[in-house]
Amino acid sequence: MKRHPPFALKSILLVCFAGFLLAGCRTTPKENSEDFAQIGEDEVLEERITLNILSALDSGDIDKTRKYAELPMLIDASTLPYYATNGSLRFGLKEEMILRARQILDYVERHKDELKSRPNLSRPAVRGLQKTLTGPEEVRQLQELSDYFAAEDKK
């Protein structure tokens, strides 16, 4: 029987002991305070928008109500591709996101004249929809909208 040199045996024991200690020191992941802060900010923004919508409805100002209601829709359109590619989506959610993206496209198409005065919202929304919708007709519509908003920016 071959004997291992004392140094090799000590090294093996040290590695095993370190592995044992490290396995026992494993902790559950800590909550990411930045994620929670972002969620909190999103909730506050969502509530502010909702209250503004309700206030505009109470005043009977349809144009103001529309502008407040468009805000979350346009923001969501710009972030759809991020969640579709980086999220772990429940079954059927991606299809639902595509359906909503088509509905947003139809809305933006119908209201492009009003939305041209809000390029900081309308252009990112169109870019997000371009990454989400890939059908030939949708691609054509989105390119026309992108060109339309770009031309308005140059005026």
N, C-alpha and C positions, 0 to 999 in steps of 0.2 A: 504494500500500500504506500502510495506516494504521499509525503507530508508537505503541506503548504507552508511556505515561509511565514513566520509570525506577522510580518508586515502585511502580506496579502490577506491573511485571515482577519487582521484588525480592520483593514480597509473594507472588506466585505461586511463585517459586522457593523461598521460605522455607516455604510450606505443603507443597510437594512434598517438600522435604528433611526436614521434621518428620514427614511421613507415612512416608517411607522409614525414618527412624530408629525411629519407634514400631513399625513392622512388624517390624523386626529385633530389637527389644527384647522381643518377646513371649516369655513364659515359660510353661512348663507349670503347671497349677494346683498349688498347694502342698497337701500333705496336711493335712487339718483335724484338729488334735490333739484337739479336743473330740469329734469323731466317733470317733476311735480310742480315746479314753479311755472313751467310752460303750460301745463294743463290748467293751473289756476288762472293764468293770464288769459287763456283761451275761453275759460268759463266766464270771466268778467266781461270780456269783449262780447261774447255771445249774449249775455244778459243785457248789456248796454244796448246792443242792436235790437233785441227783442223789445225792450222798453221804449226805444225810439220808434219802432214800428207801431206799437200799441198807442203811443202818444200821438203819432201822426194820424192813425186811424181815428182816434177820438176827435181830433181837430177837423177831420174830413178832408185833409190835404192828400189827395191820391198820388200826386207827383212825388211828394216827400216820402210817402209810404213806400212807393215803388223803389225809390233810391235806397232806402234803408233795407228793404227786403232783398234787393239785388246784391247787396254787399256780401253776405255769407255765401250766396250761390257762386259769385264770381271768384271769391277766395277759394272755395272748395274746388272749382273747376281748375284752378291753377295748381292745386296740390294733389289732384287725383292720381297722376302718374307716379308720384312719390310713394303713396300708400299702396298702389297696385303692384309696384315692383319691390318695395322694401318691407311690406307688411306680411304677416302671416294671416291670411284672410280666411274667414269661415267659408264653407262650401256655398257657392252661388253668389258671394258678395262681389266678385270681380264682374260677373255678368250684370249684376244690379248697378255697379258703378258705370259700366258702359252704357246701360240704359239711361241713367241719370245724365251722363255726358251728352248723349244724343238729345235729351230734352233741353239741356242747357244750350247746346248748339242751336236748336230751333228757336229758343228764346232770344239768344244774342242776335240771330239773323233777323228776327222780327223787330228788335228794338235797337238795331245798330246805330240809328240816327241819334237816339237819346244817349246811348253808351259812348259815343265818340267823344263826349265831353268829359269822360272818366277814363283816360288812357292808362292811368296807373292800375286800374282794375281790369279793364277790358282786354288789353294786350296780353298780360300774363294769363288771363283766363283762356284766351285763344291759343296761346302756346301750350298750355296744359292740355287742352282738348286735342291739339295736334299730336301730342304724345300718347293720347288715350284712344282716339278714334282712328282707325286705319282703313276703313272702307273707301273705295274710290270716290264715291259721291261726297262722303264726309271730308275727305282730303281736299277735294276741289272747293267745297263750301268754305272750309277753314282757310285755305289759301286766299280766297277772295276776301274773306273777312280780315285776314292779316294785312292784305294789300290795302283794303279800305281804311283801316285804322292807321296804317303807316302813311297813307296819302293825307289823312286828316292831320297828322302830327306835323307834316311839312307846311301846312297852310298857315 
